[in-house]
Amino acid sequence: SGFNSIGHMDTMLRRRHHIGHHKEGEEFIQNVFHVLFLLFSGKEKCNLSICWLQYEISKVLQCLQRKKNKKLKAQGRKSKKLAKNLLKTPDNRNHLSLWKLYAYLEWLLGNIDDARKVFDTALGTAGTGGLKSPQLCSLSLLYAQLEVELLESLEGAVMSRAVHILTKLAESGPYVPYSGQVLSVNVLKARKTYEHALQDYLSKTPVSNQDQVNDANQLVNLVGCYALFQYLTVGIDAAVLIYAQTLEKLEAPGPQKCENTGESFGIQNLPTALEAVTLLHTNLLRFHMKISVYPLNPLREALTEALKRYPSNQSLWRSYIHIQRKSHSASKARRFFDGVTRSTNSLEPWLFAIQAEQMRKKLIENVQRADVGEIHSTIPETGLTNRIIALFEHATQSENGTHCPLLWRMYLNFLV
């Protein structure tokens, strides 16, 4: 093809196979990690280990998306070996973030029981910080989210393993593995604890910048755990209410408070917290629609509001395109894309607008080429082709688009 892709360039379809992790590029990346690993110690070593394991997990996810089972087994063995070696080093042994990634890796590979053992072990050794420990909250949230994804309906969810995990987190005691039973009185106590903890966090005044970052992360984990807990024990409306209250509080204007009372509430200086809470909210709505009957409008409204505010968030755009595919009218989505591209310099809205039109084109061509007896309809869909070319033209003229190799490669690919 004239060039080797180093590492990871999985954006373009090339005939039947994607460009994946190229062998030489992969060797290069592994060498970089091995060399750096010997140079660092303490916290830096731990952060590097997390990056390395996340990179391995991204390769496992790629195999899962492509449904390459043979490759998945081989990749899984390599990734697990690395994870175990990373956890054996003295610096990393008690680091919950690494244990969390290792458990997640086992879960992705389909070893649910092994993953549960890792999660339970990590929670058991993590101490009794409860809702005040950011790492413990983050670990419990991921464990509960993965467990919830296994549920087929909300019937009996109150007795599920996810509720047990979230209840134990709120109790701030030593973690006990799930035995198939969750006591109602514990659920009631946990609800009160979550409620008070969230109120305390939202009325807190962080001192330093580092405190703000920690508090923002902790707030996101806390809101995620509380909303998921309410979702499983009360229902979707109770969970949505928590997200609504948190977003309202975080969006409250900060500077006026400083002038009037001389104090500032620091978390609204961090839009990342707002964005992360929004993402949790939309993901929960999407999941709920998958397992039960629920109107599309709340999700569509939440996504359009969020995308106006965070036009470069790829996860939100992917969700938006996913729900728009179900609708037969493209005009609403087109108007929305048009509005967002005018109001921001981000390139993501252009890329996703193009992707949405290309999906629509593919769908129409598949329908038109369906066999009808002896006749094969092969009328080209010129309207959509012209629209896509116009989008490419506008996107490449924008300031960021001119300098984006991906956009030019997509354009050339489409013209070919």
Salt bridges, closest charged atoms under 4 A:
ASP10 OD2 - HIS8 NE2 3.55
GLU24 OE1 - HIS22 ND1 3.94
GLU26 OE2 - LYS59 NZ 2.46
GLU56 OE2 - LYS59 NZ 3.15
GLU106 OE1 - LYS80 NZ 3.52
ASP113 OD1 - ARG116 NH1 3.74
GLU147 OE2 - ARG116 NE 2.67
GLU147 OE2 - ARG161 NE 3.67
GLU171 OE1 - LYS168 NZ 3.15
GLU195 OE1 - LYS192 NZ 3.94
ASP215 OD1 - LYS204 NZ 3.45
GLU251 OE2 - ARG309 NH1 2.94
GLU305 OE2 - LYS308 NZ 3.67
ASP338 OD2 - ARG342 NE 3.10
GLU357 OE2 - ARG334 NE 2.78
GLU365 OE2 - LYS361 NZ 2.76
ASP371 OD1 - HIS376 ND1 3.31
